[in-house]
Amino acid sequence: METTDSWPPQWLRGPLPLCVLRAVEREAAHGYAIATRLEEMGLGTVGGGTLYPILNRLQRDGFLTAEWMAGEGGPGRKVYALTEGGAVELAEQSENWRRFATMTGQALAPDAAKGSTL
């Protein structure tokens, strides 16, 4: 998948929490691994100053759990896992996001304003 570091931050603000949930859907992960998965998804580099507040909010809202795991030859790491509620949120909001993205794409099409009654 194509990656870029040039997505405007305001474009990522809405879908990024859902992408974080998707990144831990199949396997729990620590923050660096989540950031790597997000980059592999094509979202570019997501820094810790952006990622960790999202992880904390998702944990607070009950969509993620977090557990400290011993590090292999280093410090322990906080590992995040998707909860059942997080899986429900991911499914519901992903569908809503797809519908929104489709409508936005149609609204931004070059000929979208031709049919407007404004």
DSSP file (Angstrom, degrees, kcal/mol; ACC not computed):
  #  RESIDUE AA STRUCTURE BP1 BP2  ACC     N-H-->O    O-->H-N    N-H-->O    O-->H-N    TCO  KAPPA ALPHA  PHI   PSI    X-CA   Y-CA   Z-CA
    1    1 A M              0   0    0      0, 0.0    41,-0.1     0, 0.0     2,-0.1   0.000 360.0 360.0 360.0 143.1    0.0    0.0    0.0
    2    2 A E        -     0   0    0     39,-0.1     2,-0.3    40,-0.0     0, 0.0  -0.430 360.0-160.6 -67.0 137.9    1.2    3.5   -0.8
    3    3 A T        +     0   0    0     -2,-0.1     2,-0.3    40,-0.1    40,-0.1  -0.895  11.4 177.9-119.8 154.4    2.4    5.5    2.3
    4    4 A T        -     0   0    0     38,-0.4     3,-0.3    -2,-0.3    -2,-0.0  -0.992  29.8-157.2-151.1 146.9    2.8    9.2    2.7
    5    5 A D  S    S+     0   0    0     -2,-0.3    38,-0.0    39,-0.2    -1,-0.0   0.259  85.6  79.6 -99.9   9.3    3.8   11.5    5.5
    6    6 A S        +     0   0    0      2,-0.1    -1,-0.1     3,-0.0    38,-0.1   0.314  53.0 125.2-105.3   9.3    2.0   14.3    3.8
    7    7 A W  S    S-     0   0    0     -3,-0.3     5,-0.1    36,-0.1    36,-0.0  -0.500  72.2-108.3 -64.5 133.0   -1.6   13.7    4.8
    8    8 A P    >>  -     0   0    0      0, 0.0     3,-1.6     0, 0.0     4,-1.0  -0.408  23.8-125.1 -60.6 136.7   -3.0   16.8    6.4
    9    9 A P  H 3> S+     0   0    0      0, 0.0     4,-1.5     0, 0.0     3,-0.5   0.843 109.4  60.0 -54.5 -35.6   -3.4   16.2   10.1
   10   10 A Q  H 3> S+     0   0    0      1,-0.2     4,-0.6     2,-0.2    -3,-0.0   0.783 100.1  56.6 -66.7 -24.1   -7.0   17.3   10.0
   11   11 A W  H <4 S+     0   0    0     -3,-1.6    -1,-0.2     1,-0.2     3,-0.2   0.836 110.8  43.4 -71.8 -32.0   -7.7   14.4    7.5
   12   12 A L  H  X S+     0   0    0     -4,-1.0     4,-2.2    -3,-0.5    -2,-0.2   0.725  93.2  82.1 -84.7 -23.2   -6.3   11.8   10.0
   13   13 A R  H  < S+     0   0    0     -4,-1.5    -1,-0.2     1,-0.2    -2,-0.1   0.870  94.9  42.9 -53.9 -44.0   -8.0   13.2   13.1
   14   14 A G  T  < S+     0   0    0     -4,-0.6     4,-0.4    -3,-0.2    -1,-0.2   0.965 122.8  30.8 -71.0 -53.9  -11.4   11.5   12.4
   15   15 A P  T  > S+     0   0    0      0, 0.0     4,-2.3     0, 0.0     3,-0.3   0.630  95.3  88.7 -84.9 -11.4  -10.4    8.0   11.3
   16   16 A L  H  X S+     0   0    0     -4,-2.2     4,-2.3     1,-0.2     5,-0.2   0.889  85.7  51.7 -59.7 -43.5   -7.2    7.5   13.2
   17   17 A P  H  > S+     0   0    0      0, 0.0     4,-2.1     0, 0.0    -1,-0.2   0.906 111.7  48.6 -59.4 -38.0   -8.8    6.1   16.4
   18   18 A L  H  > S+     0   0    0     -4,-0.4     4,-2.4    -3,-0.3    -2,-0.2   0.894 109.6  52.0 -66.1 -38.3  -10.6    3.5   14.2
   19   19 A C  H  X S+     0   0    0     -4,-2.3     4,-2.0     2,-0.2    -1,-0.2   0.861 107.2  53.3 -65.7 -34.9   -7.4    2.7   12.4
   20   20 A V  H  X S+     0   0    0     -4,-2.3     4,-1.0     2,-0.2    -2,-0.2   0.929 108.8  49.0 -64.2 -44.8   -5.7    2.2   15.8
   21   21 A L  H >< S+     0   0    0     -4,-2.1     3,-0.7     1,-0.2     4,-0.3   0.916 111.2  50.0 -59.5 -42.3   -8.5   -0.3   16.8
   22   22 A R  H >< S+     0   0    0     -4,-2.4     3,-1.0     1,-0.2     4,-0.5   0.870 103.7  60.5 -63.2 -35.9   -8.0   -2.0   13.4
   23   23 A A  H 3< S+     0   0    0     -4,-2.0    -1,-0.2     1,-0.3     4,-0.2   0.759 114.2  34.4 -65.9 -24.6   -4.3   -2.2   14.1
   24   24 A V  T << S+     0   0    0     -4,-1.0    58,-0.8    -3,-0.7    -1,-0.3   0.285  88.7 103.5-110.4   9.6   -4.8   -4.3   17.3
   25   25 A E  S <  S+     0   0    0     -3,-1.0    -2,-0.1    -4,-0.3     3,-0.1   0.911  93.1  25.9 -59.4 -45.7   -7.9   -6.2   16.0
   26   26 A R  S    S+     0   0    0     -4,-0.5     2,-0.3     1,-0.3    -1,-0.2   0.747 133.4  17.5 -92.7 -25.7   -6.0   -9.5   15.4
   27   27 A E  S    S-     0   0    0     -4,-0.2    -1,-0.3    53,-0.0    53,-0.1  -0.970  76.1-116.0-153.4 131.6   -3.1   -9.2   17.8
   28   28 A A        +     0   0    0     -2,-0.3     2,-0.3    -3,-0.1    53,-0.2  -0.251  41.9 179.8 -59.9 152.9   -2.4   -7.1   20.8
   29   29 A A  E     -A   80   0A   0     51,-2.1    51,-3.2    -5,-0.0     2,-0.1  -0.993  28.3-114.5-156.0 157.2    0.6   -4.7   20.4
   30   30 A H  E  >  -A   79   0A   0     -2,-0.3     4,-2.2    49,-0.3     3,-0.3  -0.444  48.8 -92.0 -87.5 169.9    2.7   -2.1   22.2
   31   31 A G  H  > S+     0   0    0     47,-0.6     4,-2.7     1,-0.2     5,-0.2   0.860 123.1  50.1 -54.3 -46.6    2.7    1.5   21.0
   32   32 A Y  H  > S+     0   0    0      1,-0.2     4,-2.2     2,-0.2    -1,-0.2   0.908 111.8  49.1 -62.1 -41.1    5.7    1.3   18.6
   33   33 A A  H  > S+     0   0    0     -3,-0.3     4,-2.4     2,-0.2    -1,-0.2   0.882 110.7  50.9 -65.4 -37.3    4.2   -1.8   16.9
   34   34 A I  H  X S+     0   0    0     -4,-2.2     4,-2.6     2,-0.2    -2,-0.2   0.936 109.6  49.9 -64.0 -45.7    0.9    0.0   16.5
   35   35 A A  H  X S+     0   0    0     -4,-2.7     4,-2.1     1,-0.2    11,-0.2   0.891 110.9  50.4 -59.7 -39.4    2.6    3.0   15.0
   36   36 A T  H  X S+     0   0    0     -4,-2.2     4,-2.4     2,-0.2    -1,-0.2   0.914 109.8  49.7 -64.5 -43.4    4.4    0.6   12.6
   37   37 A R  H  X S+     0   0    0     -4,-2.4     4,-1.6     2,-0.2    -2,-0.2   0.903 109.5  51.9 -62.5 -41.0    1.1   -1.1   11.6
   38   38 A L  H  <>S+     0   0    0     -4,-2.6     5,-2.0     1,-0.2     4,-0.4   0.906 109.9  49.1 -62.4 -40.8   -0.5    2.3   11.0
   39   39 A E  I ><>S+     0   0    0     -4,-2.1     3,-1.4     1,-0.2     5,-0.5   0.907 109.0  52.4 -64.4 -40.9    2.4    3.3    8.7
   40   40 A E  I 3<5S+     0   0    0     -4,-2.4    -1,-0.2     1,-0.3    -2,-0.2   0.785 102.1  61.0 -64.7 -26.9    2.1    0.0    6.9
   41   41 A M  I 3<5S-     0   0    0     -4,-1.6    -1,-0.3    -5,-0.2    -2,-0.2   0.597 125.3-103.6 -73.9 -11.0   -1.6    0.8    6.4
   42   42 A G  I < 5S+     0   0    0     -3,-1.4   -38,-0.4    -4,-0.4    -3,-0.2   0.565  89.0 120.1 101.6  10.1   -0.5    3.9    4.5
   43   43 A L  I   < -     0   0    0     -5,-2.0    -4,-0.2     1,-0.3   -36,-0.1   0.505  67.1-133.0 -87.0  -3.3   -1.2    6.5    7.1
   44   44 A G      < -     0   0    0     -5,-0.5     2,-0.5    -6,-0.3    -1,-0.3  -0.351  55.0 -19.6  81.0-168.4    2.4    7.7    7.3
   45   45 A T        -     0   0    0     -3,-0.1     2,-0.6    -6,-0.1    -9,-0.1  -0.623  57.4-165.4 -79.0 123.7    4.3    8.3   10.5
   46   46 A V        -     0   0    0     -2,-0.5    -7,-0.1   -11,-0.2    -8,-0.1  -0.944  18.3-143.5-109.7 112.0    2.1    8.7   13.5
   47   47 A G    >>  -     0   0    0     -2,-0.6     4,-2.9     1,-0.1     3,-1.3  -0.237  21.4-109.9 -75.2 162.6    4.1   10.1   16.4
   48   48 A G  H 3> S+     0   0    0      1,-0.3     4,-2.1     2,-0.2    -1,-0.1   0.815 115.6  64.2 -60.8 -32.7    3.8    9.2   20.0
   49   49 A G  H 34 S+     0   0    0      1,-0.2    -1,-0.3     2,-0.2    -2,-0.0   0.728 114.9  32.6 -65.2 -21.1    2.3   12.7   20.8
   50   50 A T  H <> S+     0   0    0     -3,-1.3     4,-1.1     2,-0.1    -2,-0.2   0.808 121.4  47.9 -95.9 -44.6   -0.6   11.8   18.6
   51   51 A L  H  X S+     0   0    0     -4,-2.9     4,-2.5     1,-0.2     3,-0.3   0.927 105.5  53.1 -68.9 -48.9   -0.8    8.0   19.2
   52   52 A Y  H  X S+     0   0    0     -4,-2.1     4,-2.5     1,-0.2     5,-0.2   0.861 106.3  51.7 -66.0 -37.2   -0.6    7.7   23.0
   53   53 A P  H  > S+     0   0    0      0, 0.0     4,-2.3     0, 0.0    -1,-0.2   0.893 111.8  49.3 -62.0 -35.6   -3.5   10.2   23.8
   54   54 A I  H  X S+     0   0    0     -4,-1.1     4,-2.8    -3,-0.3     5,-0.2   0.938 110.8  49.2 -65.7 -46.0   -5.6    8.1   21.4
   55   55 A L  H  X S+     0   0    0     -4,-2.5     4,-2.2     1,-0.2    -1,-0.2   0.913 112.3  48.6 -59.3 -43.1   -4.6    4.9   23.1
   56   56 A N  H  X S+     0   0    0     -4,-2.5     4,-2.7     2,-0.2    -1,-0.2   0.908 112.6  47.8 -63.7 -42.0   -5.4    6.4   26.5
   57   57 A R  H  X S+     0   0    0     -4,-2.3     4,-2.3     2,-0.2    -2,-0.2   0.915 112.0  49.2 -65.6 -43.4   -8.8    7.6   25.3
   58   58 A L  H  <>S+     0   0    0     -4,-2.8     5,-2.5     2,-0.2     6,-1.2   0.867 113.2  47.7 -65.2 -35.6   -9.7    4.3   23.7
   59   59 A Q  H ><5S+     0   0    0     -4,-2.2     3,-1.4    -5,-0.2    -2,-0.2   0.932 111.3  50.1 -68.4 -45.6   -8.7    2.5   26.9
   60   60 A R  H 3<5S+     0   0    0     -4,-2.7    -2,-0.2     1,-0.3    -1,-0.2   0.872 109.3  52.4 -58.6 -38.6  -10.7    5.0   29.0
   61   61 A D  T 3<5S-     0   0    0     -4,-2.3    -1,-0.3    -5,-0.2    -2,-0.2   0.493 118.6-112.3 -80.0  -2.7  -13.7    4.4   26.8
   62   62 A G  T < 5S+     0   0    0     -3,-1.4    24,-0.4     2,-0.2    23,-0.3   0.610  88.6 112.7  85.9  12.0  -13.4    0.6   27.2
   63   63 A F  S   <S+     0   0    0     -5,-2.5    20,-2.0    -6,-0.2     2,-0.3   0.670  79.3  31.9 -90.8 -18.5  -12.4   -0.2   23.6
   64   64 A L  E     -B   82   0A   0     -6,-1.2     2,-0.3    18,-0.2    -2,-0.2  -0.965  65.7-150.4-133.1 150.6   -8.9   -1.3   24.5
   65   65 A T  E     -B   81   0A   0     16,-2.6    16,-2.1    -2,-0.3     2,-0.4  -0.841  14.6-153.5-109.4 159.0   -7.3   -3.0   27.5
   66   66 A A  E     +B   80   0A   0     -2,-0.3     2,-0.4    14,-0.2    14,-0.2  -0.999  13.4 177.6-136.1 138.0   -3.7   -2.4   28.5
   67   67 A E  E     -B   79   0A   0     12,-2.0    12,-3.0    -2,-0.4     2,-0.4  -1.000  29.9-121.8-140.4 135.5   -1.3   -4.6   30.3
   68   68 A W  E     -B   78   0A   0     -2,-0.4     2,-0.4    10,-0.2    10,-0.2  -0.646  32.2-169.2 -77.3 129.3    2.3   -4.2   31.2
   69   69 A M  E     -B   77   0A   0      8,-3.2     8,-2.6    -2,-0.4     2,-0.1  -0.934  28.3-103.7-119.6 143.2    4.5   -7.0   29.8
   70   70 A A        -     0   0    0     -2,-0.4     2,-0.2     6,-0.2     6,-0.1  -0.390  39.8-123.3 -63.3 138.8    8.1   -7.7   30.6
   71   71 A G        -     0   0    0      3,-0.5     2,-1.2    -2,-0.1     5,-0.1  -0.513  18.7-112.2 -83.1 153.2   10.4   -6.6   27.9
   72   72 A E  S    S-     0   0    0      1,-0.2    -1,-0.1    -2,-0.2    -2,-0.0  -0.724  97.9 -24.9 -85.3  96.1   12.9   -8.9   26.2
   73   73 A G  S    S+     0   0    0     -2,-1.2    -1,-0.2     1,-0.3    -3,-0.0   0.649 135.9  57.8  76.1  14.6   16.2   -7.6   27.4
   74   74 A G  S    S-     0   0    0      1,-0.1    -3,-0.5    -3,-0.1    -1,-0.3  -0.808  97.5 -44.4-153.5-167.7   14.8   -4.1   28.0
   75   75 A P        -     0   0    0      0, 0.0    -3,-0.2     0, 0.0    -1,-0.1  -0.231  66.5 -91.8 -68.6 160.7   12.1   -2.2   29.9
   76   76 A G        -     0   0    0     -5,-0.1     2,-0.4    -6,-0.1    -6,-0.2  -0.235  39.9-144.2 -66.4 161.5    8.5   -3.5   30.1
   77   77 A R  E     - B   0  69A   0     -8,-2.6    -8,-3.2    -3,-0.1     2,-0.6  -0.963  13.8-120.3-131.2 147.0    6.0   -2.3   27.6
   78   78 A K  E     - B   0  68A   0     -2,-0.4   -47,-0.6   -10,-0.2     2,-0.5  -0.776  31.6-157.5 -85.0 123.2    2.3   -1.5   27.8
   79   79 A V  E     -AB  30  67A   0    -12,-3.0   -12,-2.0    -2,-0.6     2,-0.4  -0.900   2.4-150.7-109.4 130.0    0.5   -3.9   25.4
   80   80 A Y  E     -AB  29  66A   0    -51,-3.2   -51,-2.1    -2,-0.5     2,-0.3  -0.800  13.4-175.8-104.3 139.0   -2.9   -2.9   24.1
   81   81 A A  E     - B   0  65A   0    -16,-2.1   -16,-2.6    -2,-0.4     2,-0.2  -0.976  29.5-108.1-134.2 148.1   -5.7   -5.3   23.1
   82   82 A L  E     - B   0  64A   0    -58,-0.8   -18,-0.2    -2,-0.3     2,-0.1  -0.527  31.9-146.9 -73.3 134.8   -9.1   -4.9   21.6
   83   83 A T     >  -     0   0    0    -20,-2.0     4,-2.0    -2,-0.2     5,-0.1  -0.454  29.8-103.9 -91.2 172.1  -12.1   -5.5   23.9
   84   84 A E  H  > S+     0   0    0      1,-0.2     4,-1.9     2,-0.2     5,-0.1   0.914 126.3  50.2 -61.4 -42.3  -15.4   -6.9   22.8
   85   85 A G  H  > S+     0   0    0    -23,-0.3     4,-2.6     1,-0.2    -1,-0.2   0.864 108.0  53.7 -63.3 -35.9  -16.9   -3.4   23.0
   86   86 A G  H  > S+     0   0    0    -24,-0.4     4,-2.7     2,-0.2    -1,-0.2   0.870 106.1  52.3 -65.3 -37.3  -14.0   -2.2   20.9
   87   87 A A  H  X S+     0   0    0     -4,-2.0     4,-2.2     2,-0.2    -2,-0.2   0.899 111.1  47.2 -65.5 -40.2  -14.8   -4.8   18.2
   88   88 A V  H  X S+     0   0    0     -4,-1.9     4,-2.6     2,-0.2     5,-0.3   0.937 113.3  48.3 -65.2 -46.9  -18.4   -3.6   18.1
   89   89 A E  H  X S+     0   0    0     -4,-2.6     4,-2.8     1,-0.2     5,-0.4   0.911 111.1  51.3 -59.1 -44.1  -17.3    0.1   17.9
   90   90 A L  H  X S+     0   0    0     -4,-2.7     4,-1.9     1,-0.2     5,-0.2   0.925 112.4  45.1 -60.3 -46.8  -14.8   -0.8   15.2
   91   91 A A  H  X S+     0   0    0     -4,-2.2     4,-1.6     2,-0.2    -2,-0.2   0.943 118.0  42.3 -64.3 -48.3  -17.4   -2.6   13.1
   92   92 A E  H  X S+     0   0    0     -4,-2.6     4,-1.9     1,-0.2    -2,-0.2   0.946 119.2  41.7 -66.3 -49.4  -20.2    0.1   13.5
   93   93 A Q  H  X S+     0   0    0     -4,-2.8     4,-2.6    -5,-0.3    -1,-0.2   0.797 109.4  58.8 -74.0 -26.9  -18.0    3.1   13.0
   94   94 A S  H  X S+     0   0    0     -4,-1.9     4,-2.4    -5,-0.4    -1,-0.2   0.915 107.7  47.4 -64.7 -41.4  -16.0    1.6   10.2
   95   95 A E  H  X S+     0   0    0     -4,-1.6     4,-2.1    -5,-0.2    -2,-0.2   0.926 112.6  48.9 -64.8 -43.7  -19.2    1.2    8.2
   96   96 A N  H  X S+     0   0    0     -4,-1.9     4,-2.4     1,-0.2    -2,-0.2   0.910 111.1  50.5 -60.9 -41.6  -20.3    4.8    9.1
   97   97 A W  H  X S+     0   0    0     -4,-2.6     4,-3.0     2,-0.2     5,-0.2   0.910 108.0  52.5 -64.5 -41.6  -16.8    6.0    8.0
   98   98 A R  H  X S+     0   0    0     -4,-2.4     4,-2.1     2,-0.2    -1,-0.2   0.912 110.8  47.6 -60.8 -42.0  -17.1    4.2    4.6
   99   99 A R  H  X S+     0   0    0     -4,-2.1     4,-2.3     2,-0.2    -1,-0.2   0.925 113.5  47.7 -64.3 -43.4  -20.5    5.8    4.0
  100  100 A F  H  X S+     0   0    0     -4,-2.4     4,-2.8     1,-0.2    -2,-0.2   0.914 111.3  50.5 -62.6 -44.0  -19.1    9.2    4.9
  101  101 A A  H  X S+     0   0    0     -4,-3.0     4,-2.5     2,-0.2    -1,-0.2   0.877 110.1  50.7 -63.7 -37.9  -16.0    8.7    2.7
  102  102 A T  H  X S+     0   0    0     -4,-2.1     4,-2.1    -5,-0.2    -1,-0.2   0.937 112.8  45.3 -64.8 -46.4  -18.2    7.7   -0.3
  103  103 A M  H  X S+     0   0    0     -4,-2.3     4,-2.4     2,-0.2    -2,-0.2   0.903 113.5  50.1 -64.5 -40.1  -20.4   10.7    0.1
  104  104 A T  H  X S+     0   0    0     -4,-2.8     4,-1.8     2,-0.2    -1,-0.2   0.918 109.2  51.7 -64.0 -42.9  -17.4   13.0    0.5
  105  105 A G  H  < S+     0   0    0     -4,-2.5     4,-0.5     1,-0.2    -1,-0.2   0.894 111.3  47.4 -59.7 -40.7  -15.8   11.5   -2.6
  106  106 A Q  H >< S+     0   0    0     -4,-2.1     3,-0.9     1,-0.2    -1,-0.2   0.895 110.4  52.0 -67.4 -39.8  -19.0   12.2   -4.6
  107  107 A A  H 3< S+     0   0    0     -4,-2.4    -1,-0.2     1,-0.2    -2,-0.2   0.801 111.3  47.9 -66.9 -28.1  -19.2   15.7   -3.2
  108  108 A L  T 3< S+     0   0    0     -4,-1.8    -1,-0.2    -5,-0.2    -2,-0.2   0.469  82.8 119.2 -92.6  -2.7  -15.6   16.4   -4.3
  109  109 A A  S X  S-     0   0    0     -3,-0.9     3,-2.3    -4,-0.5     4,-0.4  -0.342  78.0-113.6 -61.9 144.7  -16.0   15.0   -7.8
  110  110 A P  T 3  S+     0   0    0      0, 0.0     3,-0.3     0, 0.0    -1,-0.1   0.789 115.4  40.8 -52.5 -32.5  -15.3   17.6  -10.5
  111  111 A D  T >  S+     0   0    0      1,-0.2     3,-0.9     2,-0.1     4,-0.5   0.268  83.5 104.9-101.4  12.8  -18.9   17.6  -11.7
  112  112 A A  G X  S+     0   0    0     -3,-2.3     3,-0.8     1,-0.2    -1,-0.2   0.863  78.3  51.8 -62.3 -37.9  -20.6   17.4   -8.2
  113  113 A A  G >  S+     0   0    0     -4,-0.4     3,-1.3    -3,-0.3    -1,-0.2   0.650  89.5  80.3 -76.2 -14.4  -21.7   21.1   -8.2
  114  114 A K  G <  S+     0   0    0     -3,-0.9    -1,-0.2     1,-0.3    -2,-0.2   0.842  97.0  42.9 -62.5 -33.1  -23.4   20.9  -11.6
  115  115 A G  G <  S+     0   0    0     -3,-0.8    -1,-0.3    -4,-0.5    -2,-0.2   0.422  89.1 120.5 -92.1   2.3  -26.5   19.3  -10.1
  116  116 A S    <   -     0   0    0     -3,-1.3    -3,-0.0    -4,-0.1    -4,-0.0  -0.371  51.6-156.9 -70.8 144.0  -26.6   21.6   -7.1
  117  117 A T              0   0    0      1,-0.2    -1,-0.1    -2,-0.1    -3,-0.0   0.259 360.0 360.0-101.5  10.0  -29.6   23.8   -6.6
  118  118 A L              0   0    0     -5,-0.1    -1,-0.2     0, 0.0    -2,-0.0   0.490 360.0 360.0 -73.8 360.0  -27.8   26.4   -4.5
